[in-house]
């Protein structure tokens, strides 16, 4: 199918943002008058001149974790992800939310803008940049806007509702499968589409919901959590809406085969025998059988069966089930395997009532890159959830205790936290704090010393995250 006008327009906007990032990154390495920077600037000016001639203005906005050009949300592929992440971090660092370029912009204008951006001080960066570009008639910048508290509360309510509706739906559909009823994937698809829509608008909030673990309903929460984490990773990789929906579907059914494992084995508290492990290892094949029994098998059913079969095979084919001639793993399998392992490690289960802390789980997974897990996709995942993932309990240099509730794309080592205990260790009403905040001297106000195990401290993470 030939590309549509909409496809071409989207690509044009994406290339413009990418080229702007190339200009700024080049200027950080070289002097702004260097020939490499000059070439990058000339190319950007040529591109933006054509764009504003056709559309009037080039309006680049950073809203949450996404860029918009002339109110069109930009999607981008993994090959230019690094440039987009860089530009997002820079915009946040200098507190710029909107950049408007009008007809008549010239090379000297972009050079002046570039120099202002890359030399912005830590203290009052926006004000400094604004003054430096205020004389340029073809360029306007505006401050990064905070989302209104009321809007955040409404969004959080919608996200919570979508999450628990998905858990309830999963519980119902699995009960039907256990009873031998054939199901249709149409309703599942509608539910996943709703989750994808929520995730596109409020990624951090929905990913945060996966930190809420329910021991008694582990299976249902795990399926939904893996689906959310997989879709979030897929979005970072630049997958289309159609691909994200398919990925969410196959992730939801990745562990379906466990429905055929006898309860006395699946729920055994003691260590499993070798024979019992062999039964557990049959669930990928059982999953394929159950998926192919669904009504009206289609491409999504087949893709789901593939992922169900492969998700424990490991990146280097050392897992199970064993096959005579291993084939390259499906992309969705690689994504689901990462999401599955992370959620399983950070959840309490029958044989492991104490879950692993999110940061420890990531450290362990990082060691498995290239063996059990795809190293490239794993790095994208770590960048997505941050060094201190949502739900991590941290101790600050102020001796206060905080709980990570939102990662910081501009600085993955400085998340946003809820301070839940004072310097004496006494519980206090949760107070939000951004660890990227600096004092008048340009120093960070608070720093993380180390992490704590929330389970050992008997802290219920869900109580804080659900209240927001």
N, C-alpha and C positions, 0 to 999 in steps of 0.2 A: 504494500500500500504506500503510495507516494506521500511525502510529508505535507501536512496542511499548512495554511497560512498561520494558524494558531501555533503549530509546532515551530515554524520558522521564527515567529515573533518571540516565542519563549526562548529559543536558542540564542537569538540576537541579544536579548536582555541578559541571559546567563553569561555570554561571552564578554559583554560590557563590564559586568561586575568582576569577572575573572581578570580582565585586563587592568582594571583599576587596582586590584590586589597585586598584580605583577608590578605595576608602577611603584606602589608603596613599598613592597618587599625589596625591589631593586634599589630604591633610594635608601633603605636601611643598611644595605651592604656597601653601596658605593655613594659617592657624593652626588648631589642632585644634578650637577652639571656633567656627570660622567656620561660617556657615549651610550652605555647600556641603558641608563635611565632615560636618556634622550630618545632612544629608539622606542622604548616602552611608552613614553609620553606621546610621541608622534602617532603611534598606532592607536592609543586610546582616544586622542583628539580626533583622528580620522573617523573612528567608529562612532563616537558620541555626536559628532557633527552631523553624520547621516541620520542618526537616531532622532535628534531634536528637530531636524528638518522635517521629518515625517510625523513626529508625535508632539511637537511643541516644546516640551521640557523633558529632562531626564530626572525623575524623582526617585531617589534610592532611600528606602526606609528600613530601619532595623526594628522589627516588632517581635519581642520575645526572643526566640532562637532562630528567627527566619528573616530573610531579606525580601522586600517587596519593591518592584519597579513599577511606578505608575499604577499602584494598587493591585498589581499582579504578583502573586506569591511565586517566588523562584524555586524551582527544583533543580538539583544539580547532581551530576554523576560522581562516582568515587575518584575519577582521575583528576578532578579539580577541587576535591573536598579540602585539601590542605590550604588552598588559597582562600576559600570561603571561611574556613575556621580562623585563619589569620585576620581577615578583614573584620570578622565579628568581634574578635578579641580587641582589635585596635579601636573600633567604634566604641566599645564599652569602656575601654581604658581612657579614652579622651572624652567620653560622655556625649558623643555625637549620635543622634537618633535619625536625623534626616539630612541628606545632601541633595541639593537641587542645582542642576546645571542647565543653563538656558542658552538659546541660540547666540552665537557670537563668541563663544568661549575659544580661547586661544592657547597656544603652547605655554606661554609665560604664565597664564592664569593657572593651569594645571601644575606647573612647576612650583608656583607660590603655594598652592593648596597642599601639594605633597610635602614641601618643606615644613609647613605649619603643622601637618599631621604627625610627622615623624619626630619633630623636636618638641612636641607638647610636654610641659612639665608635669610632675606627679600632682602638684598642688594647683587647683583651679585650672585643669587642662582645657575645658571647653571655653572658658572666658578668654584664655590666651589665644587659642586657635581662632575664635570668633573675631578678635581684634585684628589678627593678621590677615584675614580674608575679607574683612568688612569693606575694603576699597574695591573689591572685584565685583563689577556689576553683573557678571554672568554666573556667579556662584553664590549660593546661600546655604548656610547650615543651621540646623535647629537642635536643641538640646534633646537628649535621650529622655523619653517620657516614662514615668512610672504608671503602671496600670492602677486604676482606681480600686480602692479597697472593696467597694461594693461589687465591682465587676469580678474581682478575684473570688469573693465569697460565692457569687452566683455560679462562676465557672467550677469551683470546687464541688458545689452541690451536684452539678450535672455530671462531673467526672465520677464522683462517688456512686451516683445512681447508675451510671453506665457500667461501672466495675461490678457492683453487686448484682445487677441484672444479668451480667455475663456469667457470674458464678452460679446464680440460680438456674439459668438456662442450661449450663453445662451439667449441673446436677440432674436436671430433668432428662436431658438427652441420653446421658449415660445409664440412667435407670431404665429407660426404654430399651437400650441396646442389651443390657443385662437380662431383660425379660424376653429377649429374642425378637423384639419388634424391629422391623425394617424402618429406617428413618430416611428422610429427605434432607439434603444439604441446603435447601433453599432458605430455611429459617436460620440455620447456622450462618449462612452468608450475610443475611440482614443484620444479625447481631455483630458480626465481625466488621461490617461496613460502618456500623455505629461506633465501634471502638476505634477504627482507623480515623474516622472524622474527629473524634475527641482527641486522639493522639496528635493529629496534625495541628490542631489549635492549641493543645495544652499538654505537650509531651512530658514536661517535668512532673506535672500533677499526676498523670496517669501512670508513669513509670514509678512514681512515689507510692502509688497504691499497691504495687507488687511487693512492697516492704511489709505489708500487712499479712501476716501468716496466721492461718487457722489450723491448729494441729488436728482437730476433729474432722475437718473437711479438707485435708491436705490435697487429696486427688483433684478436687474441683478447682481449688485456688491455684494449684500448681499448673494445671492446663491453661487457665486464663492468664496467669502470670507469664508463662512461657510464650503465649501468643502475643501479649503486649510487648515483652522485651524483644521478641523476634521482629515484630513490626517496627518498633522504634529503631532497631539496628538496620533493618531494611530501608527505612526512611533516610538514615544517615548515608546509606550506600547509593541513594538516588533512585530507588525503585519507583515505578509508576503506581498510581492508585490501584490499578487492576492487579499488579504484582503484589502490592502490599496486602490487598484483600485475600489473594490466594495464599500468601505466606501466613497470614493470620489463621486461615482455615486449616492448613496442614499442621501448623504448630498446635492448634487446639486438640487435634486428634493424634498427636505423636505417640502418646502413651496408652492408646486405647486398648492395646493387647493385655494390659494388666488386669482388665476386667475378667479375664479367663484364668487368672492365677488364683488358686485356692486361698481363702481368707486366712487359714491357719499358717500359711507361709508368708503371705503378703503382710500380715499384721503381727508376725512373730517378734517378740521383744528380745529374745536371745540371739546369739550368733547363728547364722544359717549353716546347715551342713552342706557338703559338696553336692549332694543330690538335690537339695532345696535350691541351691544356686543354679543348678542346671534347669530347674523349672522356671525360675525367674528369667533366665536368659532366653526362654522361649517366647517372651511377650512381644518382641518385634514381629515375629512370624504370625503370631496370633492377631496382632494389630492389622496386618495386611489382610488376613482372612475376614475380620470384622468389617473393615472399610469396604472391601469389595462386595460385601453382602448388602450394602446400602442400596436404597432405591435409585434407579436411573444413574448408574455409574457414568462419570464424565471425566474430563481432564483433571479437575481438581481432586476427584477421588483417586485417580491413578497417581497424581503427585503426592497425595497424602499417604498412599500405600508405600511409595518409595521412601518417603521421609520416616515413616513408622518403622520400616525395615532397616534403614541405614543409621538411625540416630545414635546407636551405641557402637558403631563399627570403628570409630575413631578416624582421625585425619590420616593416620599412617596405617590404617587397616589392621590394627592390633586388637581391636575389640571384638564384639560379637553382633550378629551371627557370622560364623566363618563361611567364606565362599571360595570356590575353586580358583576363580580368576577375578580378583577385585577390579572394579571399574572406578573411574573418578567419581567422587561423591557429588551429589546434586547440591547446587548452591544453597537451596532451602535447608537441606540436611545440615550443612556446615553452620548455618545461622541458628537453627533450632538446637543443635548440639550445645552451642555456647550458652544460649538462654536457659536450656534445660539444666545444664550443670550448675550454673550460677544460682538459679532459684532453688534447686535441690540442696545445695550446700548451705544456703542461708535459711533453710526451713527446718522446723522440728518434725521428726518422724518417729514412728514406733520404736525403731532401733537406735534412734539418736534424738533424744528429747531436747538436747541442748544444741541449737543451731550454731553454725559458724558465723562470726561477724562478717559483714560485707567486705571490709577491707582485707581480712585474712583470706576470704574466698577468692578475691581477685588476685592476691599474691600467689596463691596456689595455682590458680588457672594460668597465670602468666608463665609459670614454669612448664606448663603443658603445651604452650604454643609451639607448633611444628611437629608435635607427636600426637597427642589426643585431639588437639584443636587447631583449626586453621589459624596460623599466626597473624595474617593480615586482618582477617575479620575480627580476631580477638583484640587487636590493637584498636580498631574502630570501636569495639564494645567498651573497652577500658576508657577510652576518651569520652564515650557517651555517658557512662555512669560516674566517672570521675575517680580520683584517687581515694576520696572518701565518699562512697556511694550513699544515697538516701537511706536513712535508717542507721547510719554509723553513729555510735556514741563516742564523743571526744572530750578530752580534758584540755583546757586552755592554760596559757601561762598566767592567767589571772586566778587560776585554781578553780574556776567555774566549770560546770559540766554542761556540754551542749549536745544536741541531737541534730544531725544533718537532715534538713528537709528539702533542700534544693541544691543542685550542683551549679557551678559557676563556669559557663563555657569560656569566659575570658581568662579564667585562672582556675584550672581544675584542682589545684591544691588549696584553694580558698573558697570553700562552699558557703552557702547561707545556712545558718543554724538557728535552732531554738535553744536558748539558754534555759535549762530546767532546774539547775541547782547552783546555789551561790558558792563563794569561796570556802565556806565552812562545810559544804556538802549537804546543806539543808535544802529541801525541795522548795521551789518557788514557782509562781505563775510563769508559764512559758513566755519568753520575750525574744522576738526575732532579732537576729544580728547578722550583718554581712561581713564575713572575715576579710573581704577585700578593702574595707574602710581604712583610711589612713588619717593620722593626726596632722596638725599644722606643720610638723617637721618632715612630713612625707613618710613617716614610719607607720607600719600596720598597728592598729590599736590592740588587736588580740591575735594570738597565734596558737595553733594546735601543738601540744606537746606529745601526746600519744592517744591511742584509742582505748576504749573499754569494751568489755563483753556485756551487752545489755541484758542477756539472759542471766548471767551470774549476779548482776546487780538488781535483778528482779524488776526491771523497767519494762513496761509494756509499751513498745514503740507505737502500736496501733492507736493507743489512747491519744497520743500527741498528733500523729499524722491525720487521723480522722477529724480531729477538731480543727486542724489547720492553723 
